[in-house]
């Protein structure tokens, strides 16, 4: 980085500010180093910017998780006064950004731009559209893109299978895999990751075991850490925790922290305290502990009512200065992303949102909804737990969706953490009482709530 700054200073000193190619290369280096600030500084210094320069900066923002900035640039770039317009590369990067943030409206706008400017036949863009729509919870639109393609490669089929998997359509993912075979398209590692993930999210244990075996014996693909992770997730969700542990111990590749965390999460769900403690010891050996690991262990103790151990873990976290990631939910409306955290008071319409949320809860309680107080992991009374649960970030986002959109419109929310049981029950009840489809993307999958039911069949 120091070398890059010296080169930058030398460019300015030697009067090469007009060398677009040189400055774009410097921007690319900053982007590679994930330094969006200096990349933007170079961009602003350029007297003329071609499409490549714009693409480098948009890509840099996307790499640095400045997704909104990347999408704003896509819009700004279309202004004729800047002398450049998005090309197929711009569209590709912007679609990937939309997929990351779950901004469906923006993604649809880019889709229209692609078709209007003659990029619609590019297979890589079509593959990315499938992935974008899938990650925005619109697997039906992803499938329509798939159906409209004249040429499909292994990436196309894998994208569709992954889309079915993350949206809870396990059987459809398996059928897509079988159709892929009938079309004589050889599957690769990514294909099997999607198939195994589909089995995991849909509770298809026997099918998952079968595909894991076929991958090795029939297709000659050695399991990667991702395949093992899917199998541990599959077993863990189904309650086969000891078998999942044995699989990790027998792996042909060294288990990483992610796979241990997958098992630790299953221990939390099923209240397997002893194994949870054992898994944490493996994470300590890897020196890979994170705040989330302590939270999972804490939640495991809380799930069985061991409040003394909960207090011990909280005390340890405080002593180590461990900060947890706060729950955050977002909802897109008219191209603007609205963000909420628990007990949020920052939104300009927050008084209306809280009033709407109170009204929603009254209506849902009349219909039989009761707060799942086990989702609150502090030692409080049932009444106190119910109050705390009332203002989780996804509930605030849903309330805003009900407030700000017309009746019947689908509400789409993205959350950075796993949805809790109470918020899951809340969304199910709301979808029935308010006759709204609610789509929530949490850290691991999509939940499509319709008429009081969820696509996950309460299996997540």
C-alpha angles and dihedrals in degrees: 000000000000089000091052092052090050090052089048092052091047091052090054092044094051094046098246094136090120094055098106094182093052094046092047090053089052090050089051090054091051089048090052088052089049091241103143095167096061092039089057090047091056090045092053091050093056112104090204128024125197126199092268091059091051091048092051092053094045089049090048092054091048091051090050092051091247087134098158091051089052092052093045089055090053088059095042091050091063092065106109092220091073093060096227135084134196116277130192092283091052090051092049094053093043092051090052088052091051090051091052094050097034094234102161098174092053091045091053089051091054089048090056090047090052093052094043093051098046100254094115096103095059108113094208091055092048090050090051091049089055090051093045095051090045092052089048091055096252102119090156090062090044089054092050090054088049092050092051094057118104092194124041126182132186090276090056094052092043091051091052092047091049089049092053090046098052092045094053099255097129097157091049090052090053092047090050089053090052092048089050089057092048088055089053094241107148112228120232135200093282091052092056092045087058094046093048091046089052090053091049096051093046098044093244096152100161092046091049092052090049095051092045089055094044091050090062103034103033103030100028094231114148112220114258126205088268093056092048088048091055091050093049088049090048093051094040095053090048091051097251092130100150091049090050090053091050090051091054091050091051096047118132090219126055111267114242130210093266093061092049089050090052089057091043089055090053089051088055093050094048098035094239097159100171094052090043090057090048092051091051089055089058090051089051089053090053090048085227102122118145134181090262091061092059090046091052091050091046090051091049090057091045092051090063095039097250095148094166090062089044089055091048092053092047090050091050091049090051092049091051093045092238113172119201125219110255118231111259129184128189134196127188120222125174091343094309121111114221117201128203136184129187113293088005118184100168101089114100090230096044096124090055091045094053091047090051092047091052090050092048092052091050091053094045093049090053087055092051105268113150122185113253097231092186086075090070107079101196123096098255136133118272090253092050091048091051090053093050092048091053094076105045113146097250091053090053090049092049091048089052089050091053090046099046104037132063120261114280096023116131114252114218121194131176121202129191094216137045113285113249123235093251095053088046090054090044092054092047092052093045093051088059102038095043096033090233131139109229121195118192123183110198129178095288111023150347126276116202110195117198130162094344097314135097128220090232091062086228089297111125 
